[in-house]
Amino acid sequence: MFPIMEPALKVMDPFYFTLFRYGSVAIIFALILFITEGAHAFKTEGHVFKLWVFGTAAFAGFSFLVFLGQQLAGASGSIIASVMMAIQPLLGVLVAWIYRGISLR
């Protein structure tokens, strides 16, 4: 994904790329959810704003920041982004080990 993003980021802004990427998929999945589960699947119990903010930050925000960093890093950005994504599981284990004092098996 990251080597392909290098030429794409020269043409398109990371914000708009993330918007098109996640916006279109969100619409498609919302339609599938509505068809399979019905309208009751969209009940938010008064937490619409929280769900929107945290959901957007978790999915689109993370990817936007990775693509922005890749664009700012220039030619070596795809390698840096790939390495960052590859070490995320290891960093998660290390943080859990330090924070909780246990290892995840």
Distance bins in CASP14 RR format, pairs under 12 A and 6 or more apart:
PFRMAT RR
TARGET T0000
AUTHOR 0000-0000-0000
RMODE 2
METHOD distances of the structure
MODEL  1
1 8 0 0 0 0 0 1 0 0 0 0 0
1 9 0 0 0 0 0 1 0 0 0 0 0
1 17 0 0 0 0 0 1 0 0 0 0 0
1 21 0 0 0 0 0 1 0 0 0 0 0
1 63 0 0 0 0 1 0 0 0 0 0 0
1 66 0 0 0 0 1 0 0 0 0 0 0
1 67 0 0 0 0 1 0 0 0 0 0 0
1 70 0 0 0 0 0 1 0 0 0 0 0
1 78 0 0 0 0 1 0 0 0 0 0 0
1 81 0 0 0 0 1 0 0 0 0 0 0
1 82 0 0 0 0 1 0 0 0 0 0 0
1 85 0 0 0 0 1 0 0 0 0 0 0
2 8 0 0 0 0 0 1 0 0 0 0 0
2 9 0 0 0 0 1 0 0 0 0 0 0
2 63 0 0 0 0 0 1 0 0 0 0 0
2 66 0 0 0 0 1 0 0 0 0 0 0
2 67 0 0 0 0 1 0 0 0 0 0 0
2 69 0 0 0 0 0 1 0 0 0 0 0
2 70 1 0 0 1 0 0 0 0 0 0 0
2 71 0 0 0 0 0 1 0 0 0 0 0
2 73 0 0 0 0 0 1 0 0 0 0 0
2 74 0 0 0 0 0 1 0 0 0 0 0
2 76 0 0 0 0 0 1 0 0 0 0 0
2 77 1 0 0 1 0 0 0 0 0 0 0
2 78 1 0 1 0 0 0 0 0 0 0 0
2 79 1 0 0 1 0 0 0 0 0 0 0
2 80 0 0 0 0 1 0 0 0 0 0 0
2 81 1 0 1 0 0 0 0 0 0 0 0
2 82 1 0 1 0 0 0 0 0 0 0 0
2 83 0 0 0 0 1 0 0 0 0 0 0
2 84 0 0 0 0 1 0 0 0 0 0 0
2 85 1 0 0 1 0 0 0 0 0 0 0
2 86 0 0 0 0 0 1 0 0 0 0 0
3 9 0 0 0 0 0 1 0 0 0 0 0
3 70 0 0 0 0 0 1 0 0 0 0 0
3 75 0 0 0 0 0 1 0 0 0 0 0
3 76 0 0 0 0 0 1 0 0 0 0 0
3 77 0 0 0 0 1 0 0 0 0 0 0
3 78 1 0 1 0 0 0 0 0 0 0 0
3 79 0 0 0 0 1 0 0 0 0 0 0
3 80 0 0 0 0 0 1 0 0 0 0 0
3 81 0 0 0 0 1 0 0 0 0 0 0
3 82 1 0 0 1 0 0 0 0 0 0 0
4 10 0 0 0 0 0 1 0 0 0 0 0
4 17 0 0 0 0 0 1 0 0 0 0 0
4 67 0 0 0 0 0 1 0 0 0 0 0
4 70 0 0 0 0 0 1 0 0 0 0 0
4 78 0 0 0 0 1 0 0 0 0 0 0
4 81 0 0 0 0 0 1 0 0 0 0 0
4 82 0 0 0 0 0 1 0 0 0 0 0
5 11 0 0 0 0 0 1 0 0 0 0 0
5 12 0 0 0 0 1 0 0 0 0 0 0
5 14 0 0 0 0 1 0 0 0 0 0 0
5 17 1 0 0 1 0 0 0 0 0 0 0
5 18 0 0 0 0 0 1 0 0 0 0 0
5 21 0 0 0 0 0 1 0 0 0 0 0
5 63 0 0 0 0 0 1 0 0 0 0 0
5 64 0 0 0 0 0 1 0 0 0 0 0
5 66 0 0 0 0 1 0 0 0 0 0 0
5 67 1 0 0 1 0 0 0 0 0 0 0
5 68 0 0 0 0 0 1 0 0 0 0 0
5 69 0 0 0 0 0 1 0 0 0 0 0
5 70 1 0 0 1 0 0 0 0 0 0 0
5 71 0 0 0 0 1 0 0 0 0 0 0
5 73 0 0 0 0 0 1 0 0 0 0 0
5 74 0 0 0 0 0 1 0 0 0 0 0
5 77 0 0 0 0 1 0 0 0 0 0 0
5 78 1 0 0 1 0 0 0 0 0 0 0
5 79 0 0 0 0 0 1 0 0 0 0 0
5 80 0 0 0 0 0 1 0 0 0 0 0
5 81 1 0 0 1 0 0 0 0 0 0 0
5 82 0 0 0 0 0 1 0 0 0 0 0
5 85 0 0 0 0 0 1 0 0 0 0 0
6 12 0 0 0 0 0 1 0 0 0 0 0
6 14 0 0 0 0 0 1 0 0 0 0 0
6 67 0 0 0 0 0 1 0 0 0 0 0
6 69 0 0 0 0 0 1 0 0 0 0 0
6 70 1 0 0 1 0 0 0 0 0 0 0
6 71 0 0 0 0 1 0 0 0 0 0 0
6 73 0 0 0 0 1 0 0 0 0 0 0
6 74 1 0 0 1 0 0 0 0 0 0 0
6 75 1 0 0 1 0 0 0 0 0 0 0
6 76 0 0 0 0 1 0 0 0 0 0 0
6 77 1 0 0 1 0 0 0 0 0 0 0
6 78 1 0 1 0 0 0 0 0 0 0 0
6 79 0 0 0 0 1 0 0 0 0 0 0
6 80 0 0 0 0 0 1 0 0 0 0 0
6 81 0 0 0 0 1 0 0 0 0 0 0
6 82 0 0 0 0 0 1 0 0 0 0 0
7 17 0 0 0 0 0 1 0 0 0 0 0
7 70 0 0 0 0 0 1 0 0 0 0 0
7 71 0 0 0 0 0 1 0 0 0 0 0
7 74 0 0 0 0 0 1 0 0 0 0 0
7 75 0 0 0 0 0 1 0 0 0 0 0
7 78 0 0 0 0 1 0 0 0 0 0 0
8 14 0 0 0 0 1 0 0 0 0 0 0
8 16 0 0 0 0 0 1 0 0 0 0 0
8 17 1 0 0 1 0 0 0 0 0 0 0
8 18 0 0 0 0 0 1 0 0 0 0 0
8 20 0 0 0 0 0 1 0 0 0 0 0
8 21 0 0 0 0 0 1 0 0 0 0 0
8 67 0 0 0 0 1 0 0 0 0 0 0
8 70 0 0 0 0 0 1 0 0 0 0 0
8 71 0 0 0 0 1 0 0 0 0 0 0
8 78 0 0 0 0 0 1 0 0 0 0 0
9 15 0 0 0 0 0 1 0 0 0 0 0
9 16 0 0 0 0 0 1 0 0 0 0 0
9 17 1 0 0 1 0 0 0 0 0 0 0
9 18 0 0 0 0 0 1 0 0 0 0 0
9 64 0 0 0 0 0 1 0 0 0 0 0
9 66 0 0 0 0 0 1 0 0 0 0 0
9 67 1 0 0 1 0 0 0 0 0 0 0
9 68 0 0 0 0 1 0 0 0 0 0 0
9 69 0 0 0 0 1 0 0 0 0 0 0
9 70 1 0 0 1 0 0 0 0 0 0 0
9 71 1 0 1 0 0 0 0 0 0 0 0
9 72 0 0 0 0 1 0 0 0 0 0 0
9 73 0 0 0 0 0 1 0 0 0 0 0
9 74 0 0 0 0 1 0 0 0 0 0 0
9 75 0 0 0 0 0 1 0 0 0 0 0
9 77 0 0 0 0 1 0 0 0 0 0 0
9 78 0 0 0 0 1 0 0 0 0 0 0
9 81 0 0 0 0 0 1 0 0 0 0 0
10 17 0 0 0 0 0 1 0 0 0 0 0
10 70 0 0 0 0 0 1 0 0 0 0 0
10 71 0 0 0 0 1 0 0 0 0 0 0
10 74 0 0 0 0 1 0 0 0 0 0 0
10 75 0 0 0 0 0 1 0 0 0 0 0
10 78 0 0 0 0 0 1 0 0 0 0 0
11 17 0 0 0 0 1 0 0 0 0 0 0
11 71 0 0 0 0 0 1 0 0 0 0 0
12 18 0 0 0 0 1 0 0 0 0 0 0
12 19 0 0 0 0 0 1 0 0 0 0 0
12 20 0 0 0 0 1 0 0 0 0 0 0
12 21 0 0 0 0 0 1 0 0 0 0 0
12 67 0 0 0 0 1 0 0 0 0 0 0
12 71 0 0 0 0 1 0 0 0 0 0 0
13 19 0 0 0 0 1 0 0 0 0 0 0
13 20 0 0 0 0 0 1 0 0 0 0 0
13 64 0 0 0 0 1 0 0 0 0 0 0
13 67 0 0 0 0 1 0 0 0 0 0 0
13 68 0 0 0 0 1 0 0 0 0 0 0
13 71 0 0 0 0 1 0 0 0 0 0 0
14 20 0 0 0 0 0 1 0 0 0 0 0
14 21 0 0 0 0 0 1 0 0 0 0 0
14 60 0 0 0 0 0 1 0 0 0 0 0
14 61 0 0 0 0 0 1 0 0 0 0 0
14 62 0 0 0 0 0 1 0 0 0 0 0
14 63 0 0 0 0 1 0 0 0 0 0 0
14 64 1 0 1 0 0 0 0 0 0 0 0
14 65 0 0 0 0 1 0 0 0 0 0 0
14 66 0 0 0 0 1 0 0 0 0 0 0
14 67 1 1 0 0 0 0 0 0 0 0 0
14 68 1 0 1 0 0 0 0 0 0 0 0
14 69 1 0 0 1 0 0 0 0 0 0 0
14 70 1 0 0 1 0 0 0 0 0 0 0
14 71 1 0 1 0 0 0 0 0 0 0 0
14 72 0 0 0 0 1 0 0 0 0 0 0
14 73 0 0 0 0 0 1 0 0 0 0 0
14 81 0 0 0 0 0 1 0 0 0 0 0
15 21 0 0 0 0 0 1 0 0 0 0 0
15 22 0 0 0 0 0 1 0 0 0 0 0
15 60 0 0 0 0 1 0 0 0 0 0 0
15 61 0 0 0 0 1 0 0 0 0 0 0
15 63 0 0 0 0 0 1 0 0 0 0 0
15 64 1 0 0 1 0 0 0 0 0 0 0
15 65 0 0 0 0 0 1 0 0 0 0 0
15 67 0 0 0 0 1 0 0 0 0 0 0
15 68 1 0 0 1 0 0 0 0 0 0 0
15 71 0 0 0 0 0 1 0 0 0 0 0
16 22 0 0 0 0 0 1 0 0 0 0 0
16 23 0 0 0 0 0 1 0 0 0 0 0
16 60 0 0 0 0 0 1 0 0 0 0 0
16 64 0 0 0 0 1 0 0 0 0 0 0
16 67 0 0 0 0 0 1 0 0 0 0 0
16 68 0 0 0 0 0 1 0 0 0 0 0
17 23 0 0 0 0 0 1 0 0 0 0 0
17 24 0 0 0 0 0 1 0 0 0 0 0
17 60 0 0 0 0 0 1 0 0 0 0 0
17 63 0 0 0 0 1 0 0 0 0 0 0
17 64 0 0 0 0 1 0 0 0 0 0 0
17 66 0 0 0 0 0 1 0 0 0 0 0
17 67 1 0 0 1 0 0 0 0 0 0 0
17 68 0 0 0 0 1 0 0 0 0 0 0
17 70 0 0 0 0 0 1 0 0 0 0 0
17 71 0 0 0 0 1 0 0 0 0 0 0
18 24 0 0 0 0 0 1 0 0 0 0 0
18 25 0 0 0 0 0 1 0 0 0 0 0
18 26 0 0 0 0 0 1 0 0 0 0 0
18 56 0 0 0 0 1 0 0 0 0 0 0
18 57 0 0 0 0 0 1 0 0 0 0 0
18 59 0 0 0 0 1 0 0 0 0 0 0
18 60 1 0 1 0 0 0 0 0 0 0 0
18 61 1 0 0 1 0 0 0 0 0 0 0
18 62 0 0 0 0 1 0 0 0 0 0 0
18 63 1 0 1 0 0 0 0 0 0 0 0
18 64 1 0 1 0 0 0 0 0 0 0 0
18 65 0 0 0 0 1 0 0 0 0 0 0
18 66 0 0 0 0 1 0 0 0 0 0 0
18 67 1 0 0 1 0 0 0 0 0 0 0
18 68 0 0 0 0 1 0 0 0 0 0 0
18 70 0 0 0 0 0 1 0 0 0 0 0
18 71 0 0 0 0 0 1 0 0 0 0 0
19 25 0 0 0 0 0 1 0 0 0 0 0
19 26 0 0 0 0 0 1 0 0 0 0 0
19 27 0 0 0 0 0 1 0 0 0 0 0
19 56 0 0 0 0 0 1 0 0 0 0 0
19 59 0 0 0 0 0 1 0 0 0 0 0
19 60 1 0 0 1 0 0 0 0 0 0 0
19 61 0 0 0 0 0 1 0 0 0 0 0
19 63 0 0 0 0 0 1 0 0 0 0 0
19 64 0 0 0 0 1 0 0 0 0 0 0
19 67 0 0 0 0 0 1 0 0 0 0 0
20 26 0 0 0 0 0 1 0 0 0 0 0
20 27 0 0 0 0 0 1 0 0 0 0 0
20 60 0 0 0 0 0 1 0 0 0 0 0
20 63 0 0 0 0 0 1 0 0 0 0 0
20 64 0 0 0 0 0 1 0 0 0 0 0
20 67 0 0 0 0 0 1 0 0 0 0 0
21 27 0 0 0 0 0 1 0 0 0 0 0
21 28 0 0 0 0 0 1 0 0 0 0 0
21 59 0 0 0 0 1 0 0 0 0 0 0
21 60 0 0 0 0 1 0 0 0 0 0 0
21 61 0 0 0 0 0 1 0 0 0 0 0
21 63 1 0 0 1 0 0 0 0 0 0 0
21 64 0 0 0 0 1 0 0 0 0 0 0
21 66 0 0 0 0 0 1 0 0 0 0 0
21 67 0 0 0 0 1 0 0 0 0 0 0
22 28 0 0 0 0 0 1 0 0 0 0 0
22 29 0 0 0 0 0 1 0 0 0 0 0
22 30 0 0 0 0 0 1 0 0 0 0 0
22 55 0 0 0 0 1 0 0 0 0 0 0
22 56 0 0 0 0 1 0 0 0 0 0 0
22 57 0 0 0 0 0 1 0 0 0 0 0
22 58 0 0 0 0 0 1 0 0 0 0 0
22 59 1 0 1 0 0 0 0 0 0 0 0
22 60 1 0 1 0 0 0 0 0 0 0 0
22 61 0 0 0 0 1 0 0 0 0 0 0
22 62 0 0 0 0 0 1 0 0 0 0 0
22 63 1 0 0 1 0 0 0 0 0 0 0
22 64 0 0 0 0 1 0 0 0 0 0 0
22 67 0 0 0 0 0 1 0 0 0 0 0
23 29 0 0 0 0 1 0 0 0 0 0 0
23 30 0 0 0 0 1 0 0 0 0 0 0
23 56 0 0 0 0 1 0 0 0 0 0 0
23 59 0 0 0 0 1 0 0 0 0 0 0
23 60 1 0 0 1 0 0 0 0 0 0 0
23 63 0 0 0 0 0 1 0 0 0 0 0
24 30 0 0 0 0 0 1 0 0 0 0 0
24 31 0 0 0 0 0 1 0 0 0 0 0
24 60 0 0 0 0 0 1 0 0 0 0 0
25 31 0 0 0 0 0 1 0 0 0 0 0
25 32 0 0 0 0 0 1 0 0 0 0 0
25 59 0 0 0 0 1 0 0 0 0 0 0
25 60 0 0 0 0 0 1 0 0 0 0 0
25 63 0 0 0 0 0 1 0 0 0 0 0
26 32 0 0 0 0 0 1 0 0 0 0 0
26 33 0 0 0 0 0 1 0 0 0 0 0
26 52 0 0 0 0 0 1 0 0 0 0 0
26 55 0 0 0 0 1 0 0 0 0 0 0
26 56 0 0 0 0 1 0 0 0 0 0 0
26 59 0 0 0 0 1 0 0 0 0 0 0
26 60 0 0 0 0 1 0 0 0 0 0 0
27 33 0 0 0 0 0 1 0 0 0 0 0
27 34 0 0 0 0 0 1 0 0 0 0 0
28 34 0 0 0 0 0 1 0 0 0 0 0
28 35 0 0 0 0 0 1 0 0 0 0 0
29 35 0 0 0 0 0 1 0 0 0 0 0
29 36 0 0 0 0 0 1 0 0 0 0 0
29 37 0 0 0 0 0 1 0 0 0 0 0
29 41 0 0 0 0 0 1 0 0 0 0 0
29 42 0 0 0 0 0 1 0 0 0 0 0
29 59 0 0 0 0 0 1 0 0 0 0 0
30 36 0 0 0 0 0 1 0 0 0 0 0
30 37 0 0 0 0 0 1 0 0 0 0 0
30 38 0 0 0 0 0 1 0 0 0 0 0
30 39 0 0 0 0 0 1 0 0 0 0 0
30 41 0 0 0 0 1 0 0 0 0 0 0
30 42 1 0 0 1 0 0 0 0 0 0 0
31 37 0 0 0 0 0 1 0 0 0 0 0
31 38 0 0 0 0 0 1 0 0 0 0 0
31 41 0 0 0 0 0 1 0 0 0 0 0
31 42 0 0 0 0 0 1 0 0 0 0 0
32 38 0 0 0 0 0 1 0 0 0 0 0
32 41 0 0 0 0 0 1 0 0 0 0 0
33 39 0 0 0 0 1 0 0 0 0 0 0
33 40 0 0 0 0 0 1 0 0 0 0 0
33 41 1 0 1 0 0 0 0 0 0 0 0
33 42 1 0 0 1 0 0 0 0 0 0 0
33 43 0 0 0 0 0 1 0 0 0 0 0
34 40 0 0 0 0 0 1 0 0 0 0 0
34 41 1 0 0 1 0 0 0 0 0 0 0
34 42 1 0 0 1 0 0 0 0 0 0 0
35 41 0 0 0 0 0 1 0 0 0 0 0
37 43 0 0 0 0 0 1 0 0 0 0 0
42 48 0 0 0 0 1 0 0 0 0 0 0
42 51 0 0 0 0 0 1 0 0 0 0 0
43 51 0 0 0 0 0 1 0 0 0 0 0
44 50 0 0 0 0 1 0 0 0 0 0 0
44 51 1 0 1 0 0 0 0 0 0 0 0
44 52 0 0 0 0 1 0 0 0 0 0 0
45 51 0 0 0 0 1 0 0 0 0 0 0
46 52 0 0 0 0 0 1 0 0 0 0 0
47 53 0 0 0 0 0 1 0 0 0 0 0
47 54 0 0 0 0 1 0 0 0 0 0 0
47 55 0 0 0 0 0 1 0 0 0 0 0
48 54 0 0 0 0 0 1 0 0 0 0 0
48 55 0 0 0 0 0 1 0 0 0 0 0
49 55 0 0 0 0 0 1 0 0 0 0 0
49 56 0 0 0 0 0 1 0 0 0 0 0
50 56 0 0 0 0 0 1 0 0 0 0 0
50 57 0 0 0 0 0 1 0 0 0 0 0
50 58 0 0 0 0 0 1 0 0 0 0 0
51 57 0 0 0 0 0 1 0 0 0 0 0
51 58 0 0 0 0 0 1 0 0 0 0 0
51 59 0 0 0 0 0 1 0 0 0 0 0
52 58 0 0 0 0 0 1 0 0 0 0 0
52 59 0 0 0 0 0 1 0 0 0 0 0
52 60 0 0 0 0 0 1 0 0 0 0 0
53 59 0 0 0 0 0 1 0 0 0 0 0
53 60 0 0 0 0 0 1 0 0 0 0 0
53 61 0 0 0 0 0 1 0 0 0 0 0
54 60 0 0 0 0 0 1 0 0 0 0 0
54 61 0 0 0 0 0 1 0 0 0 0 0
54 62 0 0 0 0 0 1 0 0 0 0 0
55 61 0 0 0 0 1 0 0 0 0 0 0
55 62 0 0 0 0 0 1 0 0 0 0 0
56 62 0 0 0 0 0 1 0 0 0 0 0
56 63 0 0 0 0 0 1 0 0 0 0 0
56 64 0 0 0 0 1 0 0 0 0 0 0
57 63 0 0 0 0 0 1 0 0 0 0 0
57 64 0 0 0 0 1 0 0 0 0 0 0
57 65 0 0 0 0 1 0 0 0 0 0 0
58 64 0 0 0 0 0 1 0 0 0 0 0
58 65 0 0 0 0 0 1 0 0 0 0 0
59 65 0 0 0 0 0 1 0 0 0 0 0
59 66 0 0 0 0 0 1 0 0 0 0 0
60 66 0 0 0 0 0 1 0 0 0 0 0
60 67 0 0 0 0 0 1 0 0 0 0 0
60 68 0 0 0 0 0 1 0 0 0 0 0
61 67 0 0 0 0 1 0 0 0 0 0 0
61 68 0 0 0 0 1 0 0 0 0 0 0
62 68 0 0 0 0 0 1 0 0 0 0 0
62 69 0 0 0 0 0 1 0 0 0 0 0
62 81 0 0 0 0 0 1 0 0 0 0 0
62 84 0 0 0 0 0 1 0 0 0 0 0
62 85 0 0 0 0 0 1 0 0 0 0 0
62 88 0 0 0 0 0 1 0 0 0 0 0
63 69 0 0 0 0 0 1 0 0 0 0 0
63 70 0 0 0 0 0 1 0 0 0 0 0
63 81 0 0 0 0 0 1 0 0 0 0 0
63 85 0 0 0 0 0 1 0 0 0 0 0
64 70 0 0 0 0 0 1 0 0 0 0 0
64 71 0 0 0 0 0 1 0 0 0 0 0
65 71 0 0 0 0 0 1 0 0 0 0 0
65 72 0 0 0 0 0 1 0 0 0 0 0
65 81 0 0 0 0 0 1 0 0 0 0 0
65 84 0 0 0 0 0 1 0 0 0 0 0
66 72 0 0 0 0 0 1 0 0 0 0 0
66 73 0 0 0 0 0 1 0 0 0 0 0
66 77 0 0 0 0 1 0 0 0 0 0 0
66 78 0 0 0 0 0 1 0 0 0 0 0
66 80 0 0 0 0 1 0 0 0 0 0 0
66 81 1 0 1 0 0 0 0 0 0 0 0
66 82 0 0 0 0 0 1 0 0 0 0 0
66 83 0 0 0 0 0 1 0 0 0 0 0
66 84 1 0 0 1 0 0 0 0 0 0 0
66 85 1 0 0 1 0 0 0 0 0 0 0
66 88 0 0 0 0 0 1 0 0 0 0 0
67 73 0 0 0 0 0 1 0 0 0 0 0
67 74 0 0 0 0 0 1 0 0 0 0 0
67 77 0 0 0 0 1 0 0 0 0 0 0
67 78 0 0 0 0 0 1 0 0 0 0 0
67 80 0 0 0 0 0 1 0 0 0 0 0
67 81 1 0 0 1 0 0 0 0 0 0 0
67 84 0 0 0 0 0 1 0 0 0 0 0
67 85 0 0 0 0 0 1 0 0 0 0 0
68 74 0 0 0 0 0 1 0 0 0 0 0
68 77 0 0 0 0 0 1 0 0 0 0 0
68 81 0 0 0 0 0 1 0 0 0 0 0
69 76 0 0 0 0 0 1 0 0 0 0 0
69 77 1 0 0 1 0 0 0 0 0 0 0
69 78 0 0 0 0 0 1 0 0 0 0 0
69 80 1 0 0 1 0 0 0 0 0 0 0
69 81 1 0 0 1 0 0 0 0 0 0 0
69 84 0 0 0 0 1 0 0 0 0 0 0
70 76 0 0 0 0 1 0 0 0 0 0 0
70 77 1 0 1 0 0 0 0 0 0 0 0
70 78 1 0 0 1 0 0 0 0 0 0 0
70 79 0 0 0 0 1 0 0 0 0 0 0
70 80 1 0 0 1 0 0 0 0 0 0 0
70 81 1 0 1 0 0 0 0 0 0 0 0
70 82 0 0 0 0 1 0 0 0 0 0 0
70 83 0 0 0 0 0 1 0 0 0 0 0
70 84 0 0 0 0 1 0 0 0 0 0 0
70 85 0 0 0 0 0 1 0 0 0 0 0
71 77 1 0 0 1 0 0 0 0 0 0 0
71 78 0 0 0 0 0 1 0 0 0 0 0
71 80 0 0 0 0 0 1 0 0 0 0 0
71 81 0 0 0 0 1 0 0 0 0 0 0
72 80 0 0 0 0 1 0 0 0 0 0 0
72 81 0 0 0 0 0 1 0 0 0 0 0
73 79 0 0 0 0 1 0 0 0 0 0 0
73 80 1 0 1 0 0 0 0 0 0 0 0
73 81 1 0 0 1 0 0 0 0 0 0 0
73 82 0 0 0 0 0 1 0 0 0 0 0
73 83 0 0 0 0 0 1 0 0 0 0 0
73 84 0 0 0 0 0 1 0 0 0 0 0
74 80 0 0 0 0 1 0 0 0 0 0 0
74 81 0 0 0 0 0 1 0 0 0 0 0
76 82 0 0 0 0 0 1 0 0 0 0 0
76 83 0 0 0 0 0 1 0 0 0 0 0
77 83 0 0 0 0 1 0 0 0 0 0 0
77 84 0 0 0 0 1 0 0 0 0 0 0
77 85 0 0 0 0 0 1 0 0 0 0 0
78 84 0 0 0 0 0 1 0 0 0 0 0
78 85 0 0 0 0 0 1 0 0 0 0 0
79 85 0 0 0 0 0 1 0 0 0 0 0
79 86 0 0 0 0 0 1 0 0 0 0 0
80 86 0 0 0 0 0 1 0 0 0 0 0
80 87 0 0 0 0 0 1 0 0 0 0 0
81 87 0 0 0 0 0 1 0 0 0 0 0
81 88 0 0 0 0 0 1 0 0 0 0 0
82 88 0 0 0 0 0 1 0 0 0 0 0
83 90 0 0 0 0 0 1 0 0 0 0 0
83 91 0 0 0 0 0 1 0 0 0 0 0
84 90 0 0 0 0 0 1 0 0 0 0 0
84 91 0 0 0 0 1 0 0 0 0 0 0
85 91 0 0 0 0 0 1 0 0 0 0 0
87 93 0 0 0 0 0 1 0 0 0 0 0
87 94 0 0 0 0 1 0 0 0 0 0 0
87 95 0 0 0 0 0 1 0 0 0 0 0
88 94 0 0 0 0 0 1 0 0 0 0 0
88 95 0 0 0 0 0 1 0 0 0 0 0
89 95 0 0 0 0 0 1 0 0 0 0 0
89 96 0 0 0 0 0 1 0 0 0 0 0
89 104 0 0 0 0 1 0 0 0 0 0 0
90 96 0 0 0 0 0 1 0 0 0 0 0
90 97 0 0 0 0 0 1 0 0 0 0 0
90 104 0 0 0 0 0 1 0 0 0 0 0
91 97 0 0 0 0 0 1 0 0 0 0 0
91 98 0 0 0 0 0 1 0 0 0 0 0
91 99 0 0 0 0 0 1 0 0 0 0 0
92 98 0 0 0 0 1 0 0 0 0 0 0
92 99 0 0 0 0 1 0 0 0 0 0 0
92 100 0 0 0 0 0 1 0 0 0 0 0
92 103 0 0 0 0 0 1 0 0 0 0 0
92 104 0 0 0 0 1 0 0 0 0 0 0
93 99 0 0 0 0 0 1 0 0 0 0 0
93 100 0 0 0 0 0 1 0 0 0 0 0
93 101 0 0 0 0 0 1 0 0 0 0 0
93 102 0 0 0 0 0 1 0 0 0 0 0
93 103 1 0 0 1 0 0 0 0 0 0 0
93 104 1 0 1 0 0 0 0 0 0 0 0
93 105 0 0 0 0 1 0 0 0 0 0 0
94 100 0 0 0 0 0 1 0 0 0 0 0
94 101 0 0 0 0 0 1 0 0 0 0 0
94 102 0 0 0 0 0 1 0 0 0 0 0
94 103 0 0 0 0 1 0 0 0 0 0 0
94 104 0 0 0 0 0 1 0 0 0 0 0
95 101 0 0 0 0 0 1 0 0 0 0 0
95 102 0 0 0 0 0 1 0 0 0 0 0
95 103 0 0 0 0 0 1 0 0 0 0 0
95 104 0 0 0 0 0 1 0 0 0 0 0
96 102 1 0 0 1 0 0 0 0 0 0 0
96 103 1 0 0 1 0 0 0 0 0 0 0
96 104 1 0 1 0 0 0 0 0 0 0 0
96 105 0 0 0 0 0 1 0 0 0 0 0
97 103 1 0 1 0 0 0 0 0 0 0 0
97 104 1 0 0 1 0 0 0 0 0 0 0
97 105 0 0 0 0 0 1 0 0 0 0 0
END
